[in-house]
């Protein structure tokens, strides 16, 4: 059985610690901190949470920027760099390494030739 949180299908019988990491922007550390905040063990599943804790979890995740909202912010930031015609925006546009890596012998996947 699946539960939808922030537009992501989460298996309700999988551990909450593991299933929260499937949401874009939540890694293992954030998932661990969320479980500690609610006093939940790492092995506890979404299925065994009380309704009160489920509501608190949903409200906590809605307050912070995760999932598609975070992805959209990232895309907007890159597009603003392109619009301002900055050096980093130019590198993004040409699909070259952005952070100063060399292109003579590396960056084969980034260049996509």
C-alpha positions as CSV (number, residue, x, y, z in Angstrom):
1,X,0.0,0.0,0.0
2,X,1.3,3.4,-0.9
3,X,0.8,6.8,0.7
4,X,1.4,10.1,-1.2
5,X,3.5,12.7,0.7
6,X,4.6,15.9,-1.2
7,X,3.6,14.2,-4.5
8,X,5.8,11.2,-3.9
9,X,4.5,7.6,-3.5
10,X,5.8,6.2,-0.3
11,X,5.5,2.5,0.7
12,X,3.6,2.5,4.0
13,X,5.1,-0.9,5.0
14,X,8.7,0.3,4.5
15,X,10.6,1.9,7.3
16,X,9.9,5.6,7.5
17,X,13.6,6.4,7.8
18,X,14.2,4.8,4.4
19,X,11.1,6.0,2.7
20,X,11.6,9.7,3.5
21,X,14.9,9.6,1.6
22,X,12.9,9.1,-1.6
23,X,11.7,12.7,-1.4
24,X,13.9,15.1,-3.3
25,X,16.0,17.1,-0.9
26,X,15.8,14.8,2.1
27,X,18.9,12.7,2.7
28,X,19.7,10.2,5.3
29,X,20.7,12.8,7.9
30,X,17.5,14.8,7.5
31,X,15.4,11.6,7.6
32,X,17.2,10.6,10.8
33,X,16.6,14.0,12.4
34,X,12.9,13.9,11.5
35,X,12.6,10.4,13.1
36,X,14.4,11.7,16.2
37,X,12.1,14.7,16.4
38,X,9.0,12.6,16.5
39,X,10.6,10.0,18.8
40,X,10.3,7.2,16.2
41,X,12.8,4.4,15.7
42,X,14.4,3.9,12.4
43,X,12.6,0.7,11.8
44,X,9.1,2.1,12.4
45,X,6.8,2.3,9.4
46,X,4.3,4.9,8.3
47,X,1.6,2.3,8.8
48,X,2.2,2.2,12.6
49,X,2.2,5.9,13.2
50,X,-0.8,7.4,15.0
51,X,-3.0,9.9,13.1
52,X,-1.7,12.7,15.3
53,X,1.9,12.0,14.3
54,X,0.9,11.6,10.6
55,X,-0.6,15.0,10.6
56,X,2.4,16.5,12.4
57,X,4.8,14.8,9.8
58,X,2.8,16.2,6.9
59,X,2.7,19.7,8.4
60,X,6.4,19.6,9.1
61,X,7.2,18.6,5.5
62,X,4.9,21.3,4.1
63,X,6.6,24.1,6.1
64,X,10.0,23.4,4.7
65,X,11.0,23.3,1.0
66,X,11.3,19.8,-0.3
67,X,10.4,17.8,-3.3
68,X,9.2,19.5,-6.5
69,X,9.3,23.0,-4.9
70,X,13.1,22.6,-4.2
71,X,13.7,21.3,-7.7
72,X,11.8,24.3,-9.2
73,X,13.9,26.7,-7.1
74,X,17.1,25.1,-8.4
75,X,15.9,25.4,-12.0
76,X,14.8,29.0,-11.5
77,X,18.3,29.9,-10.0
78,X,20.0,28.3,-13.0
79,X,17.7,30.1,-15.5
80,X,18.3,33.4,-13.7
81,X,22.1,32.9,-14.1
82,X,21.5,32.3,-17.8
83,X,19.3,35.4,-18.1
84,X,21.8,37.6,-16.4
85,X,24.4,36.2,-18.9
86,X,26.9,35.4,-16.1
87,X,29.9,33.2,-16.6
88,X,28.2,30.3,-14.7
89,X,25.1,30.8,-16.7
90,X,27.1,30.5,-19.9
91,X,28.7,27.3,-18.7
92,X,25.3,25.9,-17.9
93,X,23.9,26.9,-21.3
94,X,26.8,25.2,-23.2
95,X,26.7,22.1,-20.9
96,X,30.3,22.6,-19.7
97,X,31.6,22.1,-16.2
98,X,30.5,25.1,-14.0
99,X,32.9,25.0,-11.1
100,X,36.3,25.4,-12.7
101,X,37.0,21.8,-13.7
102,X,39.3,21.2,-16.7
103,X,37.8,20.2,-20.0
104,X,40.9,19.1,-21.9
105,X,41.1,15.6,-20.6
106,X,38.0,15.2,-18.3
107,X,34.3,16.2,-18.3
108,X,33.3,13.7,-21.0
109,X,29.8,13.3,-19.6
110,X,29.3,17.0,-18.9
111,X,30.3,18.0,-22.4
112,X,28.1,15.5,-24.2
113,X,29.9,15.6,-27.5
